């Protein structure tokens, strides 16, 4: 029998006592947020620029969850995280991203609402 590492906890909330020997260890893409968290996340994105969500809330959530993986992959490298956020969050009106200033704000919203323990 091959053992595989467990995925995120069923609640989507990482355990407080998880290993921390390596920054980002055991962290990847978090579980989908509950309805209340998702609503707060989408509202925070819309406050930055309504075009970020652009009538596609599921896509905005998926992009945010993917960005959490980038936060875990590049801990402490805010510049890289912001660059990846700018590449990931696009829209028809912003095919090349929303720029570094808005990308930094988007990154903060993602971190706050979708993966605060990363």
Biopython code that builds the backbone (N, CA, C, O; Angstrom):
import numpy as np
from Bio.PDB.StructureBuilder import StructureBuilder

atoms = [
    (1, "UNK", "N", (0.843, -1.175, 0.000)),
    (1, "UNK", "CA", (0.000, 0.000, 0.000)),
    (1, "UNK", "C", (0.890, 1.241, 0.000)),
    (1, "UNK", "O", (1.820, 1.346, 0.799)),
    (2, "UNK", "N", (0.604, 2.162, -0.886)),
    (2, "UNK", "CA", (1.378, 3.389, -0.987)),
    (2, "UNK", "C", (0.695, 4.468, -0.173)),
    (2, "UNK", "O", (-0.497, 4.724, -0.339)),
    (3, "UNK", "N", (1.449, 5.092, 0.699)),
    (3, "UNK", "CA", (0.881, 6.176, 1.495)),
    (3, "UNK", "C", (1.046, 7.487, 0.754)),
    (3, "UNK", "O", (2.113, 7.785, 0.216)),
    (4, "UNK", "N", (-0.020, 8.263, 0.733)),
    (4, "UNK", "CA", (0.055, 9.595, 0.143)),
    (4, "UNK", "C", (-0.228, 10.602, 1.229)),
    (4, "UNK", "O", (-0.985, 10.319, 2.158)),
    (5, "UNK", "N", (0.369, 11.773, 1.128)),
    (5, "UNK", "CA", (0.131, 12.772, 2.161)),
    (5, "UNK", "C", (-1.321, 13.221, 2.125)),
    (5, "UNK", "O", (-1.923, 13.293, 1.054)),
    (6, "UNK", "N", (-1.888, 13.525, 3.289)),
    (6, "UNK", "CA", (-3.281, 13.955, 3.336)),
    (6, "UNK", "C", (-3.451, 15.317, 2.672)),
    (6, "UNK", "O", (-2.556, 16.161, 2.704)),
    (7, "UNK", "N", (-4.609, 15.504, 2.079)),
    (7, "UNK", "CA", (-4.948, 16.800, 1.481)),
    (7, "UNK", "C", (-5.322, 17.748, 2.610)),
    (7, "UNK", "O", (-5.199, 17.407, 3.786)),
    (8, "UNK", "N", (-5.776, 18.927, 2.248)),
    (8, "UNK", "CA", (-6.210, 19.897, 3.256)),
    (8, "UNK", "C", (-7.286, 19.254, 4.119)),
    (8, "UNK", "O", (-8.006, 18.366, 3.661)),
    (9, "UNK", "N", (-7.394, 19.693, 5.346)),
    (9, "UNK", "CA", (-8.387, 19.133, 6.239)),
    (9, "UNK", "C", (-9.780, 19.358, 5.665)),
    (9, "UNK", "O", (-9.982, 20.313, 4.915)),
    (10, "UNK", "N", (-10.751, 18.500, 5.998)),
    (10, "UNK", "CA", (-12.090, 18.633, 5.439)),
    (10, "UNK", "C", (-12.700, 20.006, 5.693)),
    (10, "UNK", "O", (-13.489, 20.487, 4.879)),
    (11, "UNK", "N", (-12.356, 20.635, 6.787)),
    (11, "UNK", "CA", (-12.911, 21.953, 7.071)),
    (11, "UNK", "C", (-12.231, 23.030, 6.248)),
    (11, "UNK", "O", (-12.724, 24.156, 6.173)),
    (12, "UNK", "N", (-11.104, 22.700, 5.628)),
    (12, "UNK", "CA", (-10.369, 23.688, 4.850)),
    (12, "UNK", "C", (-9.501, 24.577, 5.720)),
    (12, "UNK", "O", (-8.818, 25.472, 5.221)),
    (13, "UNK", "N", (-9.530, 24.328, 7.030)),
    (13, "UNK", "CA", (-8.750, 25.142, 7.946)),
    (13, "UNK", "C", (-7.524, 24.355, 8.352)),
    (13, "UNK", "O", (-7.648, 23.289, 8.956)),
    (14, "UNK", "N", (-6.335, 24.859, 8.032)),
    (14, "UNK", "CA", (-5.126, 24.141, 8.422)),
    (14, "UNK", "C", (-5.036, 24.034, 9.938)),
    (14, "UNK", "O", (-5.486, 24.925, 10.660)),
    (15, "UNK", "N", (-4.455, 22.945, 10.412)),
    (15, "UNK", "CA", (-4.314, 22.779, 11.845)),
    (15, "UNK", "C", (-3.267, 23.737, 12.388)),
    (15, "UNK", "O", (-2.265, 24.021, 11.733)),
    (16, "UNK", "N", (-3.512, 24.228, 13.586)),
    (16, "UNK", "CA", (-2.613, 25.200, 14.198)),
    (16, "UNK", "C", (-1.290, 24.569, 14.589)),
    (16, "UNK", "O", (-0.273, 25.258, 14.678)),
    (17, "UNK", "N", (-1.296, 23.268, 14.823)),
    (17, "UNK", "CA", (-0.084, 22.618, 15.294)),
    (17, "UNK", "C", (0.707, 21.930, 14.205)),
    (17, "UNK", "O", (1.504, 21.036, 14.491)),
    (18, "UNK", "N", (0.502, 22.331, 12.957)),
    (18, "UNK", "CA", (1.188, 21.696, 11.837)),
    (18, "UNK", "C", (2.679, 21.930, 11.876)),
    (18, "UNK", "O", (3.152, 22.808, 12.598)),
    (19, "UNK", "N", (3.425, 21.158, 11.110)),
    (19, "UNK", "CA", (4.877, 21.326, 11.085)),
    (19, "UNK", "C", (5.262, 22.663, 10.488)),
    (19, "UNK", "O", (4.624, 23.150, 9.555)),
    (20, "UNK", "N", (6.313, 23.250, 11.036)),
    (20, "UNK", "CA", (6.751, 24.542, 10.509)),
    (20, "UNK", "C", (8.260, 24.584, 10.322)),
    (20, "UNK", "O", (8.860, 25.659, 10.305)),
    (21, "UNK", "N", (8.871, 23.417, 10.183)),
    (21, "UNK", "CA", (10.319, 23.381, 10.001)),
    (21, "UNK", "C", (10.727, 24.082, 8.713)),
    (21, "UNK", "O", (11.769, 24.734, 8.655)),
    (22, "UNK", "N", (9.898, 23.944, 7.680)),
    (22, "UNK", "CA", (10.161, 24.594, 6.406)),
    (22, "UNK", "C", (8.989, 25.501, 6.096)),
    (22, "UNK", "O", (7.837, 25.077, 6.186)),
    (23, "UNK", "N", (9.264, 26.739, 5.734)),
    (23, "UNK", "CA", (8.182, 27.655, 5.393)),
    (23, "UNK", "C", (7.384, 27.063, 4.250)),
    (23, "UNK", "O", (7.945, 26.642, 3.239)),
    (24, "UNK", "N", (6.065, 27.034, 4.418)),
    (24, "UNK", "CA", (5.205, 26.525, 3.370)),
    (24, "UNK", "C", (5.075, 25.007, 3.362)),
    (24, "UNK", "O", (4.368, 24.458, 2.517)),
    (25, "UNK", "N", (5.743, 24.317, 4.286)),
    (25, "UNK", "CA", (5.685, 22.861, 4.302)),
    (25, "UNK", "C", (4.255, 22.394, 4.506)),
    (25, "UNK", "O", (3.557, 22.869, 5.402)),
    (26, "UNK", "N", (3.824, 21.459, 3.667)),
    (26, "UNK", "CA", (2.498, 20.904, 3.818)),
    (26, "UNK", "C", (1.390, 21.820, 3.353)),
    (26, "UNK", "O", (0.213, 21.514, 3.543)),
    (27, "UNK", "N", (1.744, 22.935, 2.748)),
    (27, "UNK", "CA", (0.730, 23.882, 2.298)),
    (27, "UNK", "C", (0.697, 23.873, 0.785)),
    (27, "UNK", "O", (1.735, 23.795, 0.128)),
    (28, "UNK", "N", (-0.458, 23.951, 0.260)),
    (28, "UNK", "CA", (-0.638, 23.993, -1.183)),
    (28, "UNK", "C", (-1.890, 24.786, -1.478)),
    (28, "UNK", "O", (-2.088, 25.880, -0.951)),
    (29, "UNK", "N", (-2.721, 24.232, -2.311)),
    (29, "UNK", "CA", (-3.967, 24.904, -2.647)),
    (29, "UNK", "C", (-4.985, 24.564, -1.562)),
    (29, "UNK", "O", (-5.254, 23.389, -1.316)),
    (30, "UNK", "N", (-5.550, 25.574, -0.915)),
    (30, "UNK", "CA", (-6.506, 25.309, 0.161)),
    (30, "UNK", "C", (-7.855, 24.835, -0.384)),
    (30, "UNK", "O", (-8.141, 24.955, -1.575)),
    (31, "UNK", "N", (-8.659, 24.303, 0.505)),
    (31, "UNK", "CA", (-10.013, 23.892, 0.150)),
    (31, "UNK", "C", (-10.830, 25.122, -0.246)),
    (31, "UNK", "O", (-10.475, 26.253, 0.086)),
    (32, "UNK", "N", (-11.919, 24.882, -0.954)),
    (32, "UNK", "CA", (-12.798, 25.996, -1.326)),
    (32, "UNK", "C", (-13.331, 26.636, -0.051)),
    (32, "UNK", "O", (-13.620, 25.939, 0.921)),
    (33, "UNK", "N", (-13.462, 27.957, -0.052)),
    (33, "UNK", "CA", (-13.954, 28.638, 1.150)),
    (33, "UNK", "C", (-15.450, 28.411, 1.349)),
    (33, "UNK", "O", (-16.172, 28.083, 0.408)),
    (34, "UNK", "N", (-15.899, 28.592, 2.586)),
    (34, "UNK", "CA", (-17.335, 28.518, 2.833)),
    (34, "UNK", "C", (-18.004, 29.754, 2.227)),
    (34, "UNK", "O", (-17.322, 30.683, 1.793)),
    (35, "UNK", "N", (-19.322, 29.762, 2.198)),
    (35, "UNK", "CA", (-20.070, 30.834, 1.525)),
    (35, "UNK", "C", (-19.772, 32.210, 2.116)),
    (35, "UNK", "O", (-19.628, 33.181, 1.373)),
    (36, "UNK", "N", (-19.680, 32.304, 3.432)),
    (36, "UNK", "CA", (-19.431, 33.599, 4.070)),
    (36, "UNK", "C", (-18.036, 34.121, 3.728)),
    (36, "UNK", "O", (-17.869, 35.299, 3.413)),
    (37, "UNK", "N", (-17.044, 33.249, 3.792)),
    (37, "UNK", "CA", (-15.674, 33.649, 3.454)),
    (37, "UNK", "C", (-15.584, 34.042, 1.991)),
    (37, "UNK", "O", (-14.939, 35.033, 1.649)),
    (38, "UNK", "N", (-16.226, 33.271, 1.126)),
    (38, "UNK", "CA", (-16.208, 33.582, -0.299)),
    (38, "UNK", "C", (-16.836, 34.947, -0.563)),
    (38, "UNK", "O", (-16.314, 35.724, -1.362)),
    (39, "UNK", "N", (-17.948, 35.243, 0.098)),
    (39, "UNK", "CA", (-18.613, 36.535, -0.100)),
    (39, "UNK", "C", (-17.706, 37.692, 0.318)),
    (39, "UNK", "O", (-17.634, 38.707, -0.374)),
    (40, "UNK", "N", (-17.018, 37.539, 1.445)),
    (40, "UNK", "CA", (-16.096, 38.590, 1.908)),
    (40, "UNK", "C", (-14.926, 38.750, 0.944)),
    (40, "UNK", "O", (-14.507, 39.868, 0.643)),
    (41, "UNK", "N", (-14.410, 37.637, 0.470)),
    (41, "UNK", "CA", (-13.296, 37.648, -0.485)),
    (41, "UNK", "C", (-13.693, 38.373, -1.771)),
    (41, "UNK", "O", (-12.970, 39.252, -2.239)),
    (42, "UNK", "N", (-14.831, 38.004, -2.334)),
    (42, "UNK", "CA", (-15.275, 38.621, -3.587)),
    (42, "UNK", "C", (-15.571, 40.104, -3.407)),
    (42, "UNK", "O", (-15.286, 40.907, -4.295)),
    (43, "UNK", "N", (-16.141, 40.470, -2.265)),
    (43, "UNK", "CA", (-16.412, 41.887, -1.996)),
    (43, "UNK", "C", (-15.109, 42.675, -1.889)),
    (43, "UNK", "O", (-15.017, 43.803, -2.373)),
    (44, "UNK", "N", (-14.108, 42.080, -1.256)),
    (44, "UNK", "CA", (-12.813, 42.761, -1.123)),
    (44, "UNK", "C", (-12.146, 42.933, -2.488)),
    (44, "UNK", "O", (-11.537, 43.969, -2.751)),
    (45, "UNK", "N", (-12.255, 41.926, -3.355)),
    (45, "UNK", "CA", (-11.706, 42.062, -4.711)),
    (45, "UNK", "C", (-12.447, 43.149, -5.485)),
    (45, "UNK", "O", (-11.824, 43.969, -6.160)),
    (46, "UNK", "N", (-13.773, 43.157, -5.388)),
    (46, "UNK", "CA", (-14.574, 44.156, -6.103)),
    (46, "UNK", "C", (-14.262, 45.562, -5.622)),
    (46, "UNK", "O", (-14.356, 46.517, -6.393)),
    (47, "UNK", "N", (-13.889, 45.699, -4.353)),
    (47, "UNK", "CA", (-13.528, 47.018, -3.822)),
    (47, "UNK", "C", (-12.233, 47.525, -4.457)),
    (47, "UNK", "O", (-12.045, 48.734, -4.589)),
    (48, "UNK", "N", (-11.348, 46.624, -4.845)),
    (48, "UNK", "CA", (-10.109, 47.013, -5.534)),
    (48, "UNK", "C", (-10.441, 47.423, -6.961)),
    (48, "UNK", "O", (-10.035, 48.487, -7.428)),
    (49, "UNK", "N", (-11.190, 46.555, -7.649)),
    (49, "UNK", "CA", (-11.604, 46.817, -9.035)),
    (49, "UNK", "C", (-12.681, 45.786, -9.381)),
    (49, "UNK", "O", (-12.409, 44.586, -9.351)),
    (50, "UNK", "N", (-13.895, 46.232, -9.708)),
    (50, "UNK", "CA", (-14.972, 45.287, -10.014)),
    (50, "UNK", "C", (-14.636, 44.331, -11.162)),
    (50, "UNK", "O", (-15.205, 43.243, -11.245)),
    (51, "UNK", "N", (-13.733, 44.721, -12.030)),
    (51, "UNK", "CA", (-13.371, 43.892, -13.174)),
    (51, "UNK", "C", (-12.559, 42.655, -12.771)),
    (51, "UNK", "O", (-12.393, 41.741, -13.579)),
    (52, "UNK", "N", (-12.057, 42.616, -11.544)),
    (52, "UNK", "CA", (-11.294, 41.447, -11.088)),
    (52, "UNK", "C", (-12.203, 40.219, -11.057)),
    (52, "UNK", "O", (-11.817, 39.142, -11.510)),
    (53, "UNK", "N", (-13.403, 40.389, -10.525)),
    (53, "UNK", "CA", (-14.360, 39.282, -10.468)),
    (53, "UNK", "C", (-15.058, 39.136, -11.817)),
    (53, "UNK", "O", (-15.260, 38.016, -12.287)),
    (54, "UNK", "N", (-15.426, 40.241, -12.440)),
    (54, "UNK", "CA", (-15.949, 40.277, -13.813)),
    (54, "UNK", "C", (-17.038, 39.239, -14.074)),
    (54, "UNK", "O", (-16.966, 38.496, -15.053)),
    (55, "UNK", "N", (-18.037, 39.185, -13.210)),
    (55, "UNK", "CA", (-19.174, 38.245, -13.310)),
    (55, "UNK", "C", (-18.757, 36.777, -13.293)),
    (55, "UNK", "O", (-19.540, 35.911, -13.683)),
    (56, "UNK", "N", (-17.549, 36.489, -12.852)),
    (56, "UNK", "CA", (-17.070, 35.103, -12.785)),
    (56, "UNK", "C", (-16.508, 34.808, -11.390)),
    (56, "UNK", "O", (-15.302, 34.620, -11.229)),
    (57, "UNK", "N", (-17.393, 34.770, -10.384)),
    (57, "UNK", "CA", (-16.897, 34.567, -9.015)),
    (57, "UNK", "C", (-16.152, 33.250, -8.820)),
    (57, "UNK", "O", (-15.167, 33.206, -8.083)),
    (58, "UNK", "N", (-16.604, 32.177, -9.467)),
    (58, "UNK", "CA", (-15.913, 30.889, -9.298)),
    (58, "UNK", "C", (-14.483, 30.953, -9.821)),
    (58, "UNK", "O", (-13.569, 30.375, -9.233)),
    (59, "UNK", "N", (-14.302, 31.655, -10.924)),
    (59, "UNK", "CA", (-12.959, 31.808, -11.497)),
    (59, "UNK", "C", (-12.071, 32.626, -10.555)),
    (59, "UNK", "O", (-10.896, 32.307, -10.372)),
    (60, "UNK", "N", (-12.636, 33.682, -9.959)),
    (60, "UNK", "CA", (-11.869, 34.507, -9.017)),
    (60, "UNK", "C", (-11.451, 33.688, -7.793)),
    (60, "UNK", "O", (-10.339, 33.843, -7.286)),
    (61, "UNK", "N", (-12.342, 32.824, -7.326)),
    (61, "UNK", "CA", (-12.013, 31.967, -6.180)),
    (61, "UNK", "C", (-10.926, 30.965, -6.568)),
    (61, "UNK", "O", (-9.966, 30.769, -5.823)),
    (62, "UNK", "N", (-11.073, 30.337, -7.723)),
    (62, "UNK", "CA", (-10.059, 29.368, -8.165)),
    (62, "UNK", "C", (-8.695, 30.024, -8.345)),
    (62, "UNK", "O", (-7.674, 29.450, -7.968)),
    (63, "UNK", "N", (-8.677, 31.215, -8.914)),
    (63, "UNK", "CA", (-7.400, 31.922, -9.083)),
    (63, "UNK", "C", (-6.790, 32.255, -7.729)),
    (63, "UNK", "O", (-5.576, 32.158, -7.551)),
    (64, "UNK", "N", (-7.622, 32.643, -6.786)),
    (64, "UNK", "CA", (-7.122, 32.934, -5.446)),
    (64, "UNK", "C", (-6.553, 31.705, -4.766)),
    (64, "UNK", "O", (-5.495, 31.767, -4.140)),
    (65, "UNK", "N", (-7.253, 30.589, -4.888)),
    (65, "UNK", "CA", (-6.757, 29.346, -4.293)),
    (65, "UNK", "C", (-5.433, 28.941, -4.926)),
    (65, "UNK", "O", (-4.515, 28.498, -4.235)),
    (66, "UNK", "N", (-5.338, 29.096, -6.252)),
    (66, "UNK", "CA", (-4.071, 28.802, -6.931)),
    (66, "UNK", "C", (-2.966, 29.738, -6.433)),
    (66, "UNK", "O", (-1.817, 29.325, -6.275)),
    (67, "UNK", "N", (-3.325, 30.997, -6.188)),
    (67, "UNK", "CA", (-2.340, 31.958, -5.709)),
    (67, "UNK", "C", (-1.838, 31.575, -4.321)),
    (67, "UNK", "O", (-0.685, 31.841, -3.982)),
    (68, "UNK", "N", (-2.688, 30.961, -3.526)),
    (68, "UNK", "CA", (-2.239, 30.471, -2.219)),
    (68, "UNK", "C", (-1.096, 29.470, -2.389)),
    (68, "UNK", "O", (-0.157, 29.448, -1.594)),
    (69, "UNK", "N", (-1.185, 28.646, -3.427)),
    (69, "UNK", "CA", (-0.090, 27.720, -3.714)),
    (69, "UNK", "C", (1.198, 28.459, -4.018)),
    (69, "UNK", "O", (2.279, 28.023, -3.623)),
    (70, "UNK", "N", (1.083, 29.584, -4.723)),
    (70, "UNK", "CA", (2.272, 30.398, -5.025)),
    (70, "UNK", "C", (2.819, 31.061, -3.770)),
    (70, "UNK", "O", (4.032, 31.204, -3.618)),
    (71, "UNK", "N", (1.933, 31.462, -2.875)),
    (71, "UNK", "CA", (2.374, 32.050, -1.603)),
    (71, "UNK", "C", (3.188, 31.010, -0.835)),
    (71, "UNK", "O", (4.234, 31.324, -0.266)),
    (72, "UNK", "N", (2.698, 29.771, -0.823)),
    (72, "UNK", "CA", (3.412, 28.697, -0.125)),
    (72, "UNK", "C", (4.724, 28.347, -0.819)),
    (72, "UNK", "O", (5.704, 28.000, -0.160)),
    (73, "UNK", "N", (4.742, 28.438, -2.144)),
    (73, "UNK", "CA", (5.949, 28.086, -2.898)),
    (73, "UNK", "C", (7.052, 29.130, -2.800)),
    (73, "UNK", "O", (8.234, 28.807, -2.921)),
    (74, "UNK", "N", (6.662, 30.387, -2.578)),
    (74, "UNK", "CA", (7.634, 31.480, -2.511)),
    (74, "UNK", "C", (7.442, 32.282, -1.228)),
    (74, "UNK", "O", (7.169, 33.482, -1.279)),
    (75, "UNK", "N", (7.585, 31.621, -0.068)),
    (75, "UNK", "CA", (7.365, 32.324, 1.198)),
    (75, "UNK", "C", (8.373, 33.457, 1.383)),
    (75, "UNK", "O", (9.570, 33.292, 1.150)),
    (76, "UNK", "N", (7.869, 34.584, 1.797)),
    (76, "UNK", "CA", (8.747, 35.724, 2.051)),
    (76, "UNK", "C", (9.169, 36.488, 0.813)),
    (76, "UNK", "O", (9.811, 37.531, 0.936)),
    (77, "UNK", "N", (8.831, 36.007, -0.379)),
    (77, "UNK", "CA", (9.214, 36.690, -1.619)),
    (77, "UNK", "C", (8.006, 37.442, -2.173)),
    (77, "UNK", "O", (7.363, 37.014, -3.131)),
    (78, "UNK", "N", (7.722, 38.573, -1.538)),
    (78, "UNK", "CA", (6.541, 39.371, -1.893)),
    (78, "UNK", "C", (6.578, 39.816, -3.355)),
    (78, "UNK", "O", (5.542, 39.876, -4.016)),
    (79, "UNK", "N", (7.750, 40.121, -3.844)),
    (79, "UNK", "CA", (7.868, 40.573, -5.236)),
    (79, "UNK", "C", (7.425, 39.469, -6.209)),
    (79, "UNK", "O", (6.672, 39.728, -7.147)),
    (80, "UNK", "N", (7.894, 38.254, -5.977)),
    (80, "UNK", "CA", (7.518, 37.118, -6.826)),
    (80, "UNK", "C", (6.025, 36.823, -6.685)),
    (80, "UNK", "O", (5.342, 36.578, -7.679)),
    (81, "UNK", "N", (5.526, 36.848, -5.460)),
    (81, "UNK", "CA", (4.105, 36.599, -5.224)),
    (81, "UNK", "C", (3.242, 37.633, -5.951)),
    (81, "UNK", "O", (2.219, 37.288, -6.543)),
    (82, "UNK", "N", (3.656, 38.895, -5.903)),
    (82, "UNK", "CA", (2.907, 39.966, -6.572)),
    (82, "UNK", "C", (2.956, 39.793, -8.080)),
    (82, "UNK", "O", (1.949, 39.983, -8.761)),
    (83, "UNK", "N", (4.119, 39.433, -8.606)),
    (83, "UNK", "CA", (4.254, 39.213, -10.044)),
    (83, "UNK", "C", (3.344, 38.070, -10.504)),
    (83, "UNK", "O", (2.677, 38.180, -11.533)),
    (84, "UNK", "N", (3.321, 36.987, -9.749)),
    (84, "UNK", "CA", (2.464, 35.857, -10.102)),
    (84, "UNK", "C", (0.986, 36.222, -9.979)),
    (84, "UNK", "O", (0.162, 35.752, -10.763)),
    (85, "UNK", "N", (0.653, 37.050, -9.005)),
    (85, "UNK", "CA", (-0.729, 37.521, -8.865)),
    (85, "UNK", "C", (-1.127, 38.319, -10.092)),
    (85, "UNK", "O", (-2.224, 38.144, -10.622)),
    (86, "UNK", "N", (-0.244, 39.190, -10.543)),
    (86, "UNK", "CA", (-0.538, 40.009, -11.720)),
    (86, "UNK", "C", (-0.707, 39.145, -12.971)),
    (86, "UNK", "O", (-1.518, 39.463, -13.840)),
    (87, "UNK", "N", (0.048, 38.068, -13.061)),
    (87, "UNK", "CA", (-0.086, 37.155, -14.203)),
    (87, "UNK", "C", (-1.373, 36.333, -14.117)),
    (87, "UNK", "O", (-2.005, 36.044, -15.133)),
    (88, "UNK", "N", (-1.747, 35.963, -12.904)),
    (88, "UNK", "CA", (-2.883, 35.064, -12.707)),
    (88, "UNK", "C", (-4.223, 35.789, -12.805)),
    (88, "UNK", "O", (-5.174, 35.261, -13.382)),
    (89, "UNK", "N", (-4.300, 36.979, -12.253)),
    (89, "UNK", "CA", (-5.568, 37.709, -12.241)),
    (89, "UNK", "C", (-5.626, 38.629, -13.450)),
    (89, "UNK", "O", (-4.999, 39.688, -13.485)),
    (90, "UNK", "N", (-6.394, 38.197, -14.438)),
    (90, "UNK", "CA", (-6.578, 38.951, -15.675)),
    (90, "UNK", "C", (-8.074, 39.039, -15.958)),
    (90, "UNK", "O", (-8.885, 38.383, -15.304)),
    (91, "UNK", "N", (-8.420, 39.852, -16.934)),
    (91, "UNK", "CA", (-9.808, 39.961, -17.385)),
    (91, "UNK", "C", (-9.779, 40.420, -18.834)),
    (91, "UNK", "O", (-8.719, 40.792, -19.337)),
    (92, "UNK", "N", (-10.913, 40.403, -19.513)),
    (92, "UNK", "CA", (-10.931, 40.889, -20.893)),
    (92, "UNK", "C", (-10.416, 42.329, -21.021)),
    (92, "UNK", "O", (-9.770, 42.679, -22.008)),
    (93, "UNK", "N", (-10.706, 43.147, -20.026)),
    (93, "UNK", "CA", (-10.238, 44.535, -20.051)),
    (93, "UNK", "C", (-8.817, 44.698, -19.525)),
    (93, "UNK", "O", (-8.204, 45.752, -19.694)),
    (94, "UNK", "N", (-8.298, 43.662, -18.893)),
    (94, "UNK", "CA", (-6.940, 43.680, -18.328)),
    (94, "UNK", "C", (-6.237, 42.365, -18.678)),
    (94, "UNK", "O", (-5.912, 41.589, -17.779)),
    (95, "UNK", "N", (-5.999, 42.103, -19.958)),
    (95, "UNK", "CA", (-5.413, 40.816, -20.355)),
    (95, "UNK", "C", (-3.987, 40.597, -19.858)),
    (95, "UNK", "O", (-3.511, 39.462, -19.811)),
    (96, "UNK", "N", (-3.311, 41.672, -19.489)),
    (96, "UNK", "CA", (-1.945, 41.560, -18.972)),
    (96, "UNK", "C", (-1.896, 41.767, -17.463)),
    (96, "UNK", "O", (-0.831, 42.046, -16.911)),
    (97, "UNK", "N", (-3.027, 41.635, -16.799)),
    (97, "UNK", "CA", (-3.086, 41.834, -15.358)),
    (97, "UNK", "C", (-3.505, 43.244, -15.002)),
    (97, "UNK", "O", (-3.745, 44.078, -15.875)),
    (98, "UNK", "N", (-3.589, 43.495, -13.719)),
    (98, "UNK", "CA", (-4.077, 44.773, -13.210)),
    (98, "UNK", "C", (-2.955, 45.710, -12.780)),
    (98, "UNK", "O", (-3.217, 46.790, -12.251)),
    (99, "UNK", "N", (-1.721, 45.307, -13.003)),
    (99, "UNK", "CA", (-0.576, 46.132, -12.634)),
    (99, "UNK", "C", (-0.093, 45.812, -11.235)),
    (99, "UNK", "O", (-0.827, 45.234, -10.434)),
    (100, "UNK", "N", (1.154, 46.191, -10.938)),
    (100, "UNK", "CA", (1.767, 45.821, -9.656)),
    (100, "UNK", "C", (1.040, 46.358, -8.427)),
    (100, "UNK", "O", (0.958, 45.669, -7.410)),
    (101, "UNK", "N", (0.511, 47.577, -8.506)),
    (101, "UNK", "CA", (-0.150, 48.157, -7.328)),
    (101, "UNK", "C", (-1.422, 47.383, -6.975)),
    (101, "UNK", "O", (-1.629, 47.015, -5.818)),
    (102, "UNK", "N", (-2.264, 47.139, -7.968)),
    (102, "UNK", "CA", (-3.489, 46.377, -7.704)),
    (102, "UNK", "C", (-3.168, 44.915, -7.421)),
    (102, "UNK", "O", (-3.842, 44.284, -6.608)),
    (103, "UNK", "N", (-2.159, 44.373, -8.074)),
    (103, "UNK", "CA", (-1.777, 42.981, -7.816)),
    (103, "UNK", "C", (-1.370, 42.796, -6.355)),
    (103, "UNK", "O", (-1.696, 41.776, -5.748)),
    (104, "UNK", "N", (-0.666, 43.763, -5.793)),
    (104, "UNK", "CA", (-0.270, 43.682, -4.381)),
    (104, "UNK", "C", (-1.505, 43.692, -3.481)),
    (104, "UNK", "O", (-1.553, 42.985, -2.474)),
    (105, "UNK", "N", (-2.502, 44.495, -3.850)),
    (105, "UNK", "CA", (-3.745, 44.536, -3.071)),
    (105, "UNK", "C", (-4.515, 43.225, -3.218)),
    (105, "UNK", "O", (-5.061, 42.707, -2.244)),
    (106, "UNK", "N", (-4.555, 42.695, -4.432)),
    (106, "UNK", "CA", (-5.216, 41.405, -4.663)),
    (106, "UNK", "C", (-4.531, 40.323, -3.833)),
    (106, "UNK", "O", (-5.200, 39.508, -3.197)),
    (107, "UNK", "N", (-3.211, 40.315, -3.838)),
    (107, "UNK", "CA", (-2.443, 39.342, -3.062)),
    (107, "UNK", "C", (-2.815, 39.419, -1.583)),
    (107, "UNK", "O", (-3.002, 38.389, -0.935)),
    (108, "UNK", "N", (-2.921, 40.627, -1.052)),
    (108, "UNK", "CA", (-3.299, 40.789, 0.355)),
    (108, "UNK", "C", (-4.692, 40.223, 0.627)),
    (108, "UNK", "O", (-4.919, 39.588, 1.657)),
    (109, "UNK", "N", (-5.620, 40.455, -0.298)),
    (109, "UNK", "CA", (-6.983, 39.936, -0.142)),
    (109, "UNK", "C", (-6.976, 38.406, -0.178)),
    (109, "UNK", "O", (-7.630, 37.762, 0.642)),
    (110, "UNK", "N", (-6.247, 37.833, -1.114)),
    (110, "UNK", "CA", (-6.138, 36.373, -1.207)),
    (110, "UNK", "C", (-5.582, 35.817, 0.097)),
    (110, "UNK", "O", (-6.142, 34.884, 0.674)),
    (111, "UNK", "N", (-4.494, 36.388, 0.548)),
    (111, "UNK", "CA", (-3.829, 35.914, 1.763)),
    (111, "UNK", "C", (-4.758, 36.027, 2.970)),
    (111, "UNK", "O", (-4.859, 35.097, 3.771)),
    (112, "UNK", "N", (-5.430, 37.161, 3.095)),
    (112, "UNK", "CA", (-6.316, 37.406, 4.233)),
    (112, "UNK", "C", (-7.499, 36.449, 4.267)),
    (112, "UNK", "O", (-7.832, 35.911, 5.323)),
    (113, "UNK", "N", (-8.130, 36.237, 3.129)),
    (113, "UNK", "CA", (-9.393, 35.497, 3.109)),
    (113, "UNK", "C", (-9.277, 34.012, 2.766)),
    (113, "UNK", "O", (-10.076, 33.211, 3.250)),
    (114, "UNK", "N", (-8.310, 33.633, 1.951)),
    (114, "UNK", "CA", (-8.258, 32.244, 1.493)),
    (114, "UNK", "C", (-7.165, 31.407, 2.145)),
    (114, "UNK", "O", (-7.319, 30.194, 2.281)),
    (115, "UNK", "N", (-6.073, 32.032, 2.546)),
    (115, "UNK", "CA", (-4.983, 31.248, 3.152)),
    (115, "UNK", "C", (-4.226, 32.091, 4.183)),
    (115, "UNK", "O", (-3.037, 32.361, 4.016)),
    (116, "UNK", "N", (-4.919, 32.504, 5.246)),
    (116, "UNK", "CA", (-4.294, 33.392, 6.235)),
    (116, "UNK", "C", (-3.134, 32.781, 7.006)),
    (116, "UNK", "O", (-2.336, 33.513, 7.592)),
    (117, "UNK", "N", (-3.022, 31.460, 7.019)),
    (117, "UNK", "CA", (-1.927, 30.840, 7.779)),
    (117, "UNK", "C", (-0.693, 30.584, 6.928)),
    (117, "UNK", "O", (0.288, 30.031, 7.425)),
    (118, "UNK", "N", (-0.716, 30.967, 5.677)),
    (118, "UNK", "CA", (0.427, 30.757, 4.789)),
    (118, "UNK", "C", (1.442, 31.851, 5.004)),
    (118, "UNK", "O", (2.486, 31.860, 4.352)),
]
sb = StructureBuilder()
sb.init_structure("model")
sb.init_model(0)
sb.init_chain("A")
sb.init_seg("    ")
for serial, (resi, resn, name, xyz) in enumerate(atoms, 1):
    if name == "N":
        sb.init_residue(resn, " ", resi, " ")
    sb.init_atom(name, np.array(xyz, "f"), 0.0, 1.0, " ", f" {name:<3s}", serial, name[0])
structure = sb.get_structure()
